[in-house]
Amino acid sequence: MTFITLSSSLAIALAVGLLSGAHTAIWGMYKDAMHEGFAVSRFARSVVVGGCVAVAIQMALELPLQTAGGLLVIFGLAYAAERGVVETWKTFVREEDQSKYTIPMQFSLHGAPVTDRSIRLAAGAGYVLVVAVCLVAIANVGQSPDGITAVKSALVGLTVGGIIAFGGAWKDAPTEGFDGRKFLRSPCLTIAFALALAQLTDSYLQIAVAAIGYERATAETYKTFFFPSKPRGKFAGKPIRFPAMVRRRQYFVPAYVAIWLAIIVAGAVAWRAGTQRDLRPANGYTAGARP
């Protein structure tokens, strides 16, 4: 890499990935710990996976992590990758008693968990294939002579948002019913984030995947911290078995807020850098592209 060594870039990627995983781990613990208790292994899972996928992403893409834009892009990519790995494992691979949930967390048909592991694995393989085909198609979206366009960015955001919305409806609607506003929330967020990310990278694939990451971070923050007393759907109607966690979970909130503040500051720096770049002749590369 031009500006920082490979080892330094991987160390930065690891740090960003650990932060993205910690962000996920905190909101997951905050909403679930009062029902299932706190386990260090469960909390650390997202942190470790986040760090690992971030390093792998940086090795593959060599993002310019000396820029605020590059940091924002890899945070979103790592967030989405961690969510994809963990949720796919929980849905299609993990064996777990589903009776503790109101809404099953394993792959289900009409709200009933599929107990045959071979069927779940086959469904999981099909799911991964569909997502992979969509991402390959996005990666091959042609660029105009002027580079990334707002229309195409919005379309790729709509595509990945639709995937999220469909998956959520498949899982939740048999129990909670179909909610049109809830269904549209993810596509609206991914479109908005895709348009913002289009200012940071010249890759539609990076825009799409990072938009998933920021959509998950935003939606889960809203659901978890704006309605802290409302039971999550998967535990709706279930008793609070660990009431002490209602207080102890607050200890993690400052760290969660600090991560959001870091994202906001990086966004402001990237916006300022982009504004200054627009005032100069266009002779460089965008923040998310290879140096």
Beta strands, then each sheet from edge to edge (+ up, - down):
strand 1: 108-109
strand 2: 112-113
sheet 1: 1+ 2-
end
